[in-house]
Amino acid sequence: MNLLKGKKVNRVGKTPIKKGDVIFYALLLVIPLSQILIFYFGVNFQSFLLAFQTVENGNLVFDASKNWNQFATDIQTKIFWTYIGNSFLVYLFTSLAGTVLATLFSYYIYKRRTFCNFFKFVLFLPSLLPAILLVIMFKGFVGNGVPTYLNYIFGIDFSQMEGGGNVFLKQNTTTIVLITIYSIWISFGSQVLVYTGAMDQISPEVIEAGKLDGTNSFSEFFHIILPSILPTLGTFLIVGIASIFTNQNNLFNFYGGGGPHEHYTIGYYIYLKLRDGEANYPYASFIGLVCTLFVLPLTFGVRKLINKVSK
């Protein structure tokens, strides 16, 4: 008892936090907290206010009626619903199809199969190169290289077809499919990296126990690996839902501001509105607010469902 005399010990027996440590950690948090307050809460609060404002004579005034009337006009047009449909289709392909393929590739790399390091390099390469460079390479390879290769092997002359054989000059359904495939490809790197890391965290004893029970690669993947990384998969799916109406599907990288309206997503539409000038900022913020109100309950619903499945 004499040893404890004059010393502070809390009820659970933990060492009390020193005042100097509190000051040190508080100083460490100043910069990240400032960034969150300014670049997240500050920016989003300003965007929230813009949704209820309009530009008159070069000045912002609180009047949401103009934004609401313009939005009511847009939703009555068929092309605007095409933008919405494209946004959901892009989510289905990039998030769902992309997640399935990335999970399979991650498992292949996790098992250290043949050429796994080469595939890891190729899949992660898009994360290292500039986006515009990747688009130029992709358009050159798919638009010119592949038709030339098919002409050499099978004798198919694409030069006589519309657009001179270059699919990116036609701007049809095939073009948007190829652009979506490109979006899936460039997202592989980060997903494979995260999924492989999650698989590496699985206890080796669990894998060994499965082998002793006679599991093969198929049953190991579906009964051990997949349930173990389900929270990680759920995170990507939830983030994908939250970004349904902000994903522009790399259309600006391919088309700049001149993409065909049939390929628009809501994210690309909003981006072009902002690009056209400050007068469109309030309406773009209004669309963003409406999309947030729609996606918010959907995001929480999917999150609740995934948490329930993960238990």
N, C-alpha and C positions, 0 to 999 in steps of 0.2 A: 504493500500500500504506500510505503514511503517513496517508492520509485515513481509512482504516479502523481506524487504531490507537486502541485504547481504546473502540471501539464494538462492541456486540453485534449480530451478524448471524447469523440461523439458516441452516441448510444449504440451504434452498430459496430463500434470498434475500429472505424476507419481513421486514418491520419487526417487531421483537419487541413483544409486548403489554406495555404498561406496567402496573405494579402498581395505580396509581390507577384505570385503566380497568376492571380486574378487579373492584375494590371497588365502583365505580359500577354496573356491570352486575349484580353480585350483589345490590345493594340494590334495583335495579329488579325483580329476580325474586322478592324476598321475598314481596310481596303475592300475585301469581298462584300461586306455589308453595304458599303457606299455604292459599289457597282450594282448590287441588287436594287437598292433604293432608287438609283438614278436611271439605270438602263433597263430595268424591268418594270418596277412600279411607276416610276416617273413617266416613262415612254408610254406605257399602256394606259395610264390615267389620262395623258394628253390625247391618246387615240380615242378613249372613251368620251372625252369632252367633244372632240371633233365630230363624232357621230351625231351630235345634237346641234351642230353649227352649220352654217353655210357661208359662202363668200359673196359679199355684196360690196361693190366698188373697191375691191381689193382688200377689204377688211372682213374679219370673222365676226359673225353675229349669231346669237343663239336662236336658231330657227330650224327645227328638224323636219318641218313639213315638206320642204323641197326634196330632202333626201328620201323621205318616205314615199312621196309621189313618184319619184324616179324609180325607186325600187319596185313599187306596185306596177309600174309600166313594164319594167324588165321581166318580172315573173309571169307576165301575160304573154310573153313572146316564146316561141318554140326554141329559139337558139339559146336562150338563157338556161332552159331546162337541159339542153344538150351539154352546156358547161357543167351543170350539176352532175349529170349522168357520167360524163367523162371523169370527173373528180372521184366518183365512187369506183369506177372501173379501174382507174389508175391505182387506187388504194388496194383493190382486190388483187391486182397483179403484182404490184411492188411489195405490198406487205404480206399477203397470204402466200401467193405463189413464190415470191422471193424468199420468204421465211422457210418454206418447205425445202426449197433447193439449197438454201444456205445451211440448214440443219443437216441435210444429207452430206453435203461437202464437208461440213465441220466434223461429222462423225468419221468420214473417210480420213481426214487429216489427224483426228484424235487417235485412230487406230494405227497411224504411221504406215499407211499402205504405200504402194509403189508411186513414186513421183509426188508424194504428198508435199514436200518442200517446194517443188516447182509450181504446183497448183496454188499453194499458199502465196507464193510470190506474184503469180499472175492475177489472182483474185484481189490481192491487196494493192496492186499497182495503180488502179484508178484513184486511190486515196492519196497517192504521192504526186501525180501529175496534174497540171492545171486543167480545169474542166473544158475550156475552149479548145485546148490541144487534143483532148480525148474525143471531142465532138468532130474535129477536123479529121482525125484518124479514122473514126467510125464511119463518117460519111464517105471518106475516100475508099475505105475497104469494102463496105457494103454497097455503096453506090456505083463504084467503078471496078474494084477488084473482083468481087464475086461475079458480076456479069461477064467479065473478061475470062475468068476461070471456067465458068459454065459454057461459054462459047468455045473455048479451046477443047474442053472434054467432050461435051455433048453436041457441039455444033449449033447451039441456039444463039441466034443473032438478036441481041437485045437493042442494038442501035436503031433498028427499024421501028421500035415500039415508041409509044408516047413518052416524051421526056428524054429521048435518046438512050433509053436503057437505064438511066439513073433514077432509081425509085424515089429519091428525095426531091426530084423536080416535078413529080406527079402530084404530090400532096393528096394521096388517097388513103384508104383504110390501111393498106400495107405499110404506109409510111408511119402512121401513128402507132401501129403494132411494133415496128422496129424501134421507134423512139422509146416506147415503154420497155422493150427488152433491154435497151441501153440503160434505162433508169434502174432496172433490176440488177444489171451487171455492175454498175458503179457502186451500188449499195452493198454488194457482196463482201467487200473487204472488211468493213466495220462489223457486219453481222457475224462473219466467219470468225473474226478475231475474238469477239465477245462469247460466242457459243463454244468455241474451242476452249477458251479460258474457263467457262462454266463446267465443261466436261472434265477438264483436268482437276477440278476441285472435288470430283466424286471419289469417295474413299476406295482405294485399290482392294480393300478387303471385301467390299460389296461386289466388285467385279469378279473377284476370285470365288466368292461364294456362289455367284451365278454360274460360273464355269463348272464348279463341282456339282451343281444341280443339273448340268447337261444343257445349258442354254447355248444357242448358236448366235451368230451376229444379228440375225433378224430379231429374235426374242430379246437379246440384250439391249438392242436399240429401243424397242418399243416398251419393254417392261422395266428397264433400269435407267438408261440414259435419258430418254424423253421425259419421264416423270421427274427426274432429278433437275433438269434444266427448264422445266415448265415455267417457273417464276420469271426466268430471263426471257423466254419466248413471249410471255404475257406482257412484259415491259415494252418490247418492240411493237406488239400489236396495239397496245394502248396508246403509245406515242404516235403510231401510224393513224389511229382514229382521230387523235387530237389535231393532226395536220392534214386531214382530208381536204379542207378548203384552202390550205396554204401551199399545197404541193403544185408546182407549175409543170411538173413532168419534164423538166429541162427544155421546154419549148422555146424559151428565150435564147438558149445556147444554140439551138438549131435554126430558128427563124428570126431572131431579133424581135422586132416589133411587128413583123409582117406575117405571122403565122395564120393559117386558114382558120376561120371561125369554127369549123366543124371539129377542130382539134383542141379548142380552148378548154382549159379547166378554170374553175373559179379563182384559183391562185394566180394563174396567168392573166386572167381578166383583171383582177385587182392590181396586179403588178403594172399592167399597161395603163390603167387609170392613174396610178401614181406617177408613172413616167410621163404622162401627157401634161402635167402641170399641177401647181398647188391648188388650183380651183377644184380639182377632183379629189383632194385629200378628204374632205368631209364625207363625200359619198362612199369612198373606199373604206373609210372607218366605219360607216354605217353598215355596209355589207359585212365587214369583219365582225361587227357586234352581233348581227343576226346569225351569222354562221356559228359564232361562239355559243349563243343561246341554244342552237340546235345540237351542236356536237357535245356540249358539256354533260347533259344527262346521259347521252349515248356512251361517252367515255367512262363515266362513273358506273354505268350499268355493266359494261364489258369488264371493267376492273373488278367489280363485285363477283361476276361470274367466274373470272379466272382465279380469283382468290378462293372461291368455293371449290373449284375443281382441283386446285393445288393442294388443298388440305387432305 
